[in-house]
């Protein structure tokens, strides 16, 4: 996934850089092609350079477009897998919260039982002291 990701980024970056260069060349070419002060061989060289840049841009675009379906397929599989794991984690979390709730309820029942037991012991101890006669 990482290798494909870096490959897509690299191709996309190269395509956009080449397209930008082609756009600059075309703009410069448009300004210079009709300039009669520039000698014909220089204009011809400029024209060839622009054509070459356009061809390179077209090739980079083709490479970029060819890798996109594979990248989209990998991304789709990744999203599907993440969704499956998210659902599993959600199920685990729900079970964990339910267990925590049950444990807290058991703790409350235990503490209430201890409190009632202590009241019962204190009541019986007081009664035992009152009934105890030292004479």
HUVENUR-V799353 format. One record per residue. N is the residue number from 0. RES is the residue in one small letter. SS is DSSP state (H for helix, E for strand, L for the rest). Layout:
BEGIN
n=N res=RES ss=SS
n=N res=RES ss=SS
END
This chain:
BEGIN
n=0 res=x ss=L
n=1 res=x ss=H
n=2 res=x ss=H
n=3 res=x ss=H
n=4 res=x ss=H
n=5 res=x ss=H
n=6 res=x ss=H
n=7 res=x ss=H
n=8 res=x ss=H
n=9 res=x ss=H
n=10 res=x ss=H
n=11 res=x ss=H
n=12 res=x ss=H
n=13 res=x ss=H
n=14 res=x ss=H
n=15 res=x ss=H
n=16 res=x ss=H
n=17 res=x ss=H
n=18 res=x ss=H
n=19 res=x ss=H
n=20 res=x ss=H
n=21 res=x ss=H
n=22 res=x ss=H
n=23 res=x ss=H
n=24 res=x ss=H
n=25 res=x ss=H
n=26 res=x ss=H
n=27 res=x ss=H
n=28 res=x ss=H
n=29 res=x ss=H
n=30 res=x ss=H
n=31 res=x ss=H
n=32 res=x ss=L
n=33 res=x ss=L
n=34 res=x ss=L
n=35 res=x ss=L
n=36 res=x ss=L
n=37 res=x ss=L
n=38 res=x ss=L
n=39 res=x ss=H
n=40 res=x ss=H
n=41 res=x ss=H
n=42 res=x ss=H
n=43 res=x ss=H
n=44 res=x ss=H
n=45 res=x ss=H
n=46 res=x ss=H
n=47 res=x ss=H
n=48 res=x ss=H
n=49 res=x ss=H
n=50 res=x ss=H
n=51 res=x ss=H
n=52 res=x ss=H
n=53 res=x ss=H
n=54 res=x ss=H
n=55 res=x ss=H
n=56 res=x ss=H
n=57 res=x ss=H
n=58 res=x ss=H
n=59 res=x ss=H
n=60 res=x ss=H
n=61 res=x ss=H
n=62 res=x ss=H
n=63 res=x ss=H
n=64 res=x ss=H
n=65 res=x ss=H
n=66 res=x ss=H
n=67 res=x ss=H
n=68 res=x ss=H
n=69 res=x ss=H
n=70 res=x ss=H
n=71 res=x ss=H
n=72 res=x ss=H
n=73 res=x ss=H
n=74 res=x ss=H
n=75 res=x ss=H
n=76 res=x ss=H
n=77 res=x ss=H
n=78 res=x ss=H
n=79 res=x ss=H
n=80 res=x ss=H
n=81 res=x ss=H
n=82 res=x ss=H
n=83 res=x ss=H
n=84 res=x ss=H
n=85 res=x ss=H
n=86 res=x ss=H
n=87 res=x ss=H
n=88 res=x ss=H
n=89 res=x ss=H
n=90 res=x ss=H
n=91 res=x ss=H
n=92 res=x ss=H
n=93 res=x ss=H
n=94 res=x ss=H
n=95 res=x ss=H
n=96 res=x ss=H
n=97 res=x ss=H
n=98 res=x ss=H
n=99 res=x ss=H
n=100 res=x ss=H
n=101 res=x ss=H
n=102 res=x ss=H
n=103 res=x ss=H
n=104 res=x ss=H
n=105 res=x ss=H
n=106 res=x ss=H
n=107 res=x ss=H
n=108 res=x ss=H
n=109 res=x ss=H
n=110 res=x ss=H
n=111 res=x ss=H
n=112 res=x ss=H
n=113 res=x ss=H
n=114 res=x ss=H
n=115 res=x ss=H
n=116 res=x ss=H
n=117 res=x ss=H
n=118 res=x ss=H
n=119 res=x ss=H
n=120 res=x ss=H
n=121 res=x ss=H
n=122 res=x ss=H
n=123 res=x ss=H
n=124 res=x ss=H
n=125 res=x ss=H
n=126 res=x ss=H
n=127 res=x ss=H
n=128 res=x ss=H
n=129 res=x ss=H
n=130 res=x ss=H
n=131 res=x ss=L
n=132 res=x ss=L
n=133 res=x ss=L
n=134 res=x ss=L
END
